[in-house]
Amino acid sequence: MLKLKTIIIGLILALLGSTLTGAVWAGPAKVPVKGMVTLVDMGAGACIPCKMMAPILEKLEKVYRGRAAIVFIDVWKNPDEAEPFNLKVIPTQIFYNKEGKEVFRHMGFMSENDIIAVLTRLGVK
């Protein structure tokens, strides 16, 4: 039932033209990125905390390009991509080490400083 609701909400948003722009919002992606610390932010274009995080993630994607992968997956537009992550709420940030192992998960809005702290703990300079 949840999957059907997610699909319906995604279709409504698509009809309303709710989209995010920028390289970090490239749509479905293979995650984690092989050989690189990866942050996957699972959210949606119409989610208020997700919208608040959008400029932070866009900035960090540019700052850390080539050193860490910052990936956004819109779970309303790509519900099949979200399924394996066992999400409880959005946004959810999932951090992977270079070996591709999930090492940290945060639910809800996450500040720029908190994201940088996790990336730093994972060895990203």
PETA-V370043 format. One record per residue. N is the residue number from 1. RES is the residue in one letter. SS is DSSP state (H for helix, E for strand, - for the rest). PSI is psi in degrees with one decimal (NA if undefined). OMEGA is omega in degrees with one decimal (* if undefined). Layout:
N;RES;SS;PSI;OMEGA
N;RES;SS;PSI;OMEGA
This chain:
1;M;-;-41.0;179.1
2;L;H;-41.2;-179.7
3;K;H;-41.1;179.0
4;L;H;-43.0;177.5
5;K;H;-41.8;178.9
6;T;H;-43.2;179.7
7;I;H;-44.0;-179.7
8;I;H;-45.8;178.7
9;I;H;-42.1;178.2
10;G;H;-41.0;178.4
11;L;H;-41.4;177.7
12;I;H;-45.3;179.5
13;L;H;-39.1;178.4
14;A;H;-41.1;178.9
15;L;H;-32.9;179.1
16;L;H;-9.3;178.1
17;G;-;26.7;179.7
18;S;-;108.4;179.6
19;T;-;159.4;172.1
20;L;-;153.3;-179.1
21;T;-;169.0;177.5
22;G;-;158.8;-175.1
23;A;H;-35.5;-178.1
24;V;H;-20.3;-177.6
25;W;H;44.4;-173.2
26;A;-;-0.2;179.7
27;G;-;-158.0;-177.4
28;P;-;139.7;-177.3
29;A;-;156.7;173.3
30;K;-;115.4;-179.1
31;V;-;149.2;-2.0
32;P;-;160.6;178.8
33;V;-;127.7;-175.0
34;K;-;129.7;174.5
35;G;-;13.4;-176.7
36;M;-;139.6;171.6
37;V;E;134.5;-174.8
38;T;E;133.5;169.6
39;L;E;121.1;175.0
40;V;E;119.3;175.5
41;D;E;118.4;179.3
42;M;E;118.1;-177.3
43;G;E;-154.0;179.6
44;A;-;150.0;-177.9
45;G;-;-24.3;-176.9
46;A;-;1.8;179.9
47;C;-;126.3;-175.0
48;I;H;-51.7;178.6
49;P;H;-31.4;177.7
50;C;H;-42.0;177.6
51;K;H;-37.0;178.6
52;M;H;-31.7;-179.3
53;M;H;-20.7;-174.5
54;A;H;-50.9;-179.3
55;P;H;-31.0;177.6
56;I;H;-47.9;-178.8
57;L;H;-38.8;177.6
58;E;H;-43.6;178.7
59;K;H;-48.1;-177.7
60;L;H;-33.0;177.3
61;E;H;-39.3;178.7
62;K;H;-45.1;-177.7
63;V;H;-40.4;-174.1
64;Y;-;5.8;-178.5
65;R;-;129.0;-179.3
66;G;-;-14.4;-179.8
67;R;-;-29.8;177.2
68;A;E;147.3;177.6
69;A;E;127.2;175.9
70;I;E;113.5;-172.3
71;V;E;134.8;173.9
72;F;E;132.4;174.3
73;I;E;120.1;177.1
74;D;E;107.8;-173.7
75;V;-;-18.7;177.0
76;W;-;-32.4;178.0
77;K;-;-25.2;-177.2
78;N;-;62.9;-175.5
79;P;H;-31.5;179.1
80;D;H;-31.8;178.7
81;E;H;-30.8;-175.9
82;A;H;-27.1;-172.9
83;E;H;-46.3;-177.2
84;P;-;-12.2;-175.0
85;F;-;-3.9;177.9
86;N;-;55.3;-178.0
87;L;-;145.2;174.3
88;K;-;-38.9;-179.2
89;V;-;163.7;169.5
90;I;-;146.4;-3.1
91;P;-;154.1;171.2
92;T;E;131.2;177.5
93;Q;E;129.6;179.9
94;I;E;125.1;-179.4
95;F;E;135.2;178.1
96;Y;E;143.1;173.9
97;N;-;179.6;-177.5
98;K;-;-24.7;-179.7
99;E;-;-3.6;178.1
100;G;-;13.3;179.7
101;K;-;132.5;175.5
102;E;E;126.6;-177.1
103;V;E;-14.2;-179.8
104;F;E;142.0;178.3
105;R;E;134.0;179.0
106;H;E;137.6;178.7
107;M;E;131.8;-179.8
108;G;-;-175.2;178.8
109;F;-;138.5;178.0
110;M;-;126.0;-176.2
111;S;-;161.0;177.5
112;E;H;-45.8;-178.9
113;N;H;-39.0;179.2
114;D;H;-38.8;177.3
115;I;H;-46.2;179.5
116;I;H;-39.5;179.5
117;A;H;-42.2;179.5
118;V;H;-45.3;178.8
119;L;H;-40.4;178.6
120;T;H;-43.7;177.8
121;R;H;-28.9;179.2
122;L;-;6.2;173.9
123;G;-;9.0;178.7
124;V;-;127.9;-178.9
125;K;-;NA;*
